Amino acid sequence: MAAGDQGAFELAKLPKSTVSDNGQDTPQETFLDPGEWNALDPVAKEGFTVQDQRDMKRMGKQQQFRRNFKFITTVGFTCCVMGTWEILMTSNTQALLAGGSGGLFWSLCWCYTGQTFIVLSLAEMSSMAPTAGGQYHWVSEFAPRSQQKLLSYLSGWLSTISWQSIVALDCYLVGTIVQALITINNESYGATRWQATLLIFASVIGIGIFNVVGVKHLPLAEGVFVASHFFAFFPVIIVILVLAPKTTPTAVFLTFTDNGSGWPSVGWATLVGQVSAMFSVLGSDSVAHMAEEVEDAGRVVPRSMVWSFLLNIPFTFGMVISYLFCMVSLGDALEDPPGYPFIYVFRQATGSRAGTTGMTVVILFLLIMITISAMASTSRQTFAFARDNGLPFSSWLGAVHPTWHVPLNSIIFTMIFTIIISLINIGSTAAFNAMLSLSTVALMATYVVSVTCVLIRRIRGQHLPSARWSLGRWGLPVNALALVYACWSFFWSFWPNAYAVNAENFNWACVLFVGLMGIGTVLYFTHARKTYDGPVAIVKDEAELQ
C-alpha cells in the first residue's frame, strides 16, 4: 500500500523475539534475531525500541549510537538548530541592503509559507526511512531505478556541502560577534578580517570539542538550550520595545529600498535580498540526521520537525516586527561600526556600552548553542554518507568512536572544513554572503531532488514505504508546492547583493557550488560509481520483515 493512501499510518503488529540480554535472564522484546541482538554493543541497545529495530533492519543498517533523545529533547534539538529568531536577527544585513524593512518582513512571510510545504514533505520521508542519511537515502529509495545511484550520490554531496556550510556560517557569526563586542568596548580597536577569521577558528574548535566530550549529555544540554532559546526572547524584545525609539508602521511594512545596491527596481532588490529570510527558516531536516539517536524515530522525528517549525513561527515574527519598529534609521544601522544592525538597535535601546554588551552576549550564547546542535547534525550526516561509501576516506569518516559512541572523525572533518572555507573572509567582505548562499542553495537542491522523486512516485501510483506519520491524500499537492518553493529559492540564492558586480561584492557561492559539485562528479565517474551502490542496495522489502 502506498503511503499516500494510508492516512496516519500505524505499523501492524510486529513479530518479536524474546532473547536473553548478554546472557542474563531478563527477557527482552526485540524484532532482531537473538544473535543480532546479543551482538550489539550494550550502549547501542539503550532506547532501541522494537519499531526502531524494524526500521534499521529494513534499511540494512547496524545500530551504533545510543538512542537517548526522546520527543521533548528532539523538539528542543530541532528548535535550537533552526534558531530562527536568533539567526534572523544576526543575519539580516543582506535583506536590509536589498529590500529594506518591508523587503525583510514580506520575504519572511512568503519564505515561511513555502518552507511549510517542504517541512511536511521531509517529515513524511523521515518517517518512511528514519536514518541519519536523510535526503540522499530517500533519493536512493524513491528515485527512478535508472537514476537512483547517480542522483543519490549527488544528493549526498549536496547535503554534505550544505550542512558543512551551515556550521561554517554559524561559526562565522560567533567569531565576528565576539569581534563586535571588542569594538563596542574599545573605540581604538581596529577590527580586521584576519582577526575575525582566527576567532572563527577558535569557535569551531571549542564547539567541536564539546560535541565529542559532551555527547552523552547532549540531550540534557538541548533541554537547557531550548529553554534559553525561548525564555531569552522575552527580555530581549521587552528591552528594545520599551526603551528604543520607534519608527512608523509605514516604514516597517511598506518601505522598500535598494540602499545603493543598484538593482533596476526595489522589487528586484527585494527578491535578491530574500536569501536572508530563506536561510532563517531552514534547518528542520537537522533532526533527520540524528534519527539513529532518537527513541522511536519513525514517529518522533517527523513530529518534532513539524512542532519545532510551528513553535518558532510566533517568536520569529515577534522578533522581526519589534526589531524593525526599533530601527529608526536604516542607514545608520547598516553603517554602525560593529557591523551588525541588531547591535545598533541594542545601543539605541540601552544607551550604554554595558547594556549593549550584555544583550549582545545573550545573543552570542544562543548562537553558540545553535552551532553546537548544528555540528552534531552535520557530523552525523557526513558519517552516514561515508558509511555508504559516498565520500573519500569513507572508512575513516564513517567510523564511530568505540568509547565515546560519536562520529569523531566526521567532527574533525567538519572543523577542518570550517577552517578552510573561513579563509575566504581574509580576502573578501563577501565571505558571509557566500556561505549564506552556498548553504541555502545546496540544501534547496537536496529538497528539489528528494521531493521530486517522491512526487513522481505518487503521480505514477508507485509503492512508497509505510510511514507512521503520513500526509495521506494531501501528499501530492504538498509535494508539488514544496518543489515549486525549493526551485524558487535555489534560483535566487546565487544572486549577488549589488547590481554592479566586482570582486568585493560578488556572490562566490556559485563558484564554490560549481567547484564542489564538479569535484563530486569527477569522483563519481572515476571512483564512486564502482564503489557506491547507494542505500537502496541493502534495503529490504517490507514483506521480508513480516
Secondary structure, DSSP 8 states (H G I E B T S, - for coil): --GGGTSS--------EEEEGGG-SSEEEESS-HHHHHHS-GGGGTT--HHHHHHHHHHT----S---B-HHHHHHHHHHHH-HHHHHHHS-HHHHHTBHHHHHHHHHHHHHHHHHHHHHHHHHHHHHS--TTTHHHHHHHHS-GGGHHHHHHHHHHHHHHHHHHHHHHHHHHHHHHHHHHHHHH-TT----HHHHHHHHHHHHHHHHHHHHHTGGGHHHHHHHHHHHHHHTHHHHHHHHHHHS----HHHHHS--B-TT---SSHHHHHHHHTHHHHHHT--GGGGGGGGGGBTTHHHHHHHHHHHHHHHHHHHHHHHHHHHHHT-S-HHHHHH-TTS-HHHHHHHHHH-SHHHHHHHHHHHHHHHHHHHHHHHHHHHHHHHHHHHTT-STTHHHHT---TTT-S-HHHHHHHHHHHHHHTTHHHH-TTHHHHHHHHHHHHHHHHHHHHHHHHHHHHHHT------SS--GGGHHHHHHHHHHHHHHHHHHTT--SSSS--TTT--THHHHHHHHHHHHHHHIIIIIHHH---GGGT---GGGG-
